Structures are given as structure tokens and as C-alpha cells.
Amino acid sequence: MSKQPVPAHGKHHLFGIPHPARHRLDPRYPLGCTVRHARFGEGTVLAVEGLGTDCKITVHFVNCGRKTLVEKYAGLEKVS
């Protein structure tokens, strides 16, 4: 079994979409969890940057792609 190469420049890939490696381990929105947005539908959390309700959450939505939302305005519901 061969090892997978370490991504260059601190980037990781989920769904083939690069996202920052500086994801904050936030128990509210852990990397890879599923969330629901009223307009964009269901998506997967790719990254969280910042602290508190001003943090920016990057989500890959099934129907409309990658979006970066500010938590206090996003109205995200955690599905899993």
C-alpha cells in the first residue's frame, strides 16, 4: 500500500475543492459535518475561519457549490 502525498502549501481537498488547512476545530461545525441553509439546501463544512459568531464558514452545497458565510447571518442548521 502506498502513502498518499502530503498536499502542498497546507491545502487539503474535500470533494475535489481546495480549502484552507487553518480550519478551526469548532465543535459546532466540525470539518465534514452536514449543515442545512434555507436558500442553498444541504452542504458539507469545508472550513471555519475566525472566532465566535463573526466566524466565516465555508460550505460546499450540493445544489449550488461552494459558499463562504458569516455564522451570525447564515442561519445554518447542523444536520450531522
Kinemage of the C-alpha trace (Angstrom):
@kinemage 1
@onewidth
@group {chain A} dominant
@subgroup {mainchain}
@vectorlist {calphas} color= white
{ca met a 1} P 0.000 0.000 0.000
{ca ser a 2} L 1.480 3.358 -0.989
{ca lys a 3} L 1.209 6.513 1.046
{ca gln a 4} L -0.740 9.418 -0.382
{ca pro a 5} L 1.378 12.529 -0.918
{ca val a 6} L 1.008 15.392 1.519
{ca pro a 7} L -0.796 18.290 -0.176
{ca ala a 8} L 1.432 21.268 -0.994
{ca his a 9} L 1.060 24.657 0.673
{ca gly a 10} L -1.078 23.400 3.566
{ca lys a 11} L -4.101 22.702 1.377
{ca his a 12} L -6.413 19.732 1.797
{ca his a 13} L -9.076 18.545 -0.618
{ca leu a 14} L -12.660 17.522 0.047
{ca phe a 15} L -14.958 16.918 -2.925
{ca gly a 16} L -12.040 17.978 -5.125
{ca ile a 17} L -12.276 21.530 -3.778
{ca pro a 18} L -9.231 23.005 -2.032
{ca his a 19} L -9.822 24.697 1.295
{ca pro a 20} L -7.614 26.270 3.968
{ca ala a 21} L -5.781 23.983 6.361
{ca arg a 22} L -6.343 26.561 9.102
{ca his a 23} L -9.787 25.119 9.866
{ca arg a 24} L -10.547 25.828 13.482
{ca leu a 25} L -11.699 22.714 15.290
{ca asp a 26} L -15.080 24.092 16.256
{ca pro a 27} L -17.426 21.597 17.931
{ca arg a 28} L -20.411 23.461 16.448
{ca tyr a 29} L -19.214 22.988 12.868
{ca pro a 30} L -16.603 20.214 12.670
{ca leu a 31} L -14.868 19.646 9.354
{ca gly a 32} L -17.046 17.421 7.171
{ca cys a 33} L -20.310 17.849 9.089
{ca thr a 34} L -23.546 18.342 7.153
{ca val a 35} L -25.474 21.597 7.531
{ca arg a 36} L -28.694 22.978 6.047
{ca his a 37} L -29.291 26.512 4.787
{ca ala a 38} L -32.774 27.883 3.989
{ca arg a 39} L -31.809 29.006 0.469
{ca phe a 40} L -28.842 26.794 -0.511
{ca gly a 41} L -30.030 23.466 0.955
{ca glu a 42} L -27.700 20.842 2.420
{ca gly a 43} L -23.941 21.097 2.314
{ca thr a 44} L -20.683 19.939 3.873
{ca val a 45} L -18.488 22.171 6.044
{ca leu a 46} L -15.086 22.640 4.409
{ca ala a 47} L -13.517 25.266 6.680
{ca val a 48} L -14.151 27.618 9.596
{ca glu a 49} L -12.102 30.803 9.990
{ca gly a 50} L -12.284 33.246 12.863
{ca leu a 51} L -13.924 33.119 16.253
{ca gly a 52} L -17.405 33.452 17.683
{ca thr a 53} L -20.441 34.412 15.656
{ca asp a 54} L -18.271 36.527 13.327
{ca cys a 55} L -16.504 33.412 12.032
{ca lys a 56} L -16.679 32.559 8.342
{ca ile a 57} L -17.872 29.070 7.439
{ca thr a 58} L -17.057 27.677 4.005
{ca val a 59} L -19.610 25.096 2.872
{ca his a 60} L -19.909 23.019 -0.291
{ca phe a 61} L -23.635 22.933 -1.076
{ca val a 62} L -24.932 20.061 -3.196
{ca asn a 63} L -27.044 22.253 -5.488
{ca cys a 64} L -25.041 25.482 -5.730
{ca gly a 65} L -21.385 24.806 -4.969
{ca arg a 66} L -19.015 26.486 -2.557
{ca lys a 67} L -20.164 29.422 -0.411
{ca thr a 68} L -18.490 31.306 2.453
{ca leu a 69} L -20.984 32.556 5.048
{ca val a 70} L -20.710 34.604 8.246
{ca glu a 71} L -22.167 32.477 11.040
{ca lys a 72} L -24.328 35.124 12.689
{ca tyr a 73} L -26.145 35.816 9.387
{ca ala a 74} L -26.078 32.339 7.839
{ca gly a 75} L -28.848 30.628 9.801
{ca leu a 76} L -27.183 27.244 9.390
{ca glu a 77} L -28.773 24.177 10.945
{ca lys a 78} L -26.465 21.270 11.775
{ca val a 79} L -27.788 18.021 10.259
{ca ser a 80} L -24.951 15.659 11.261
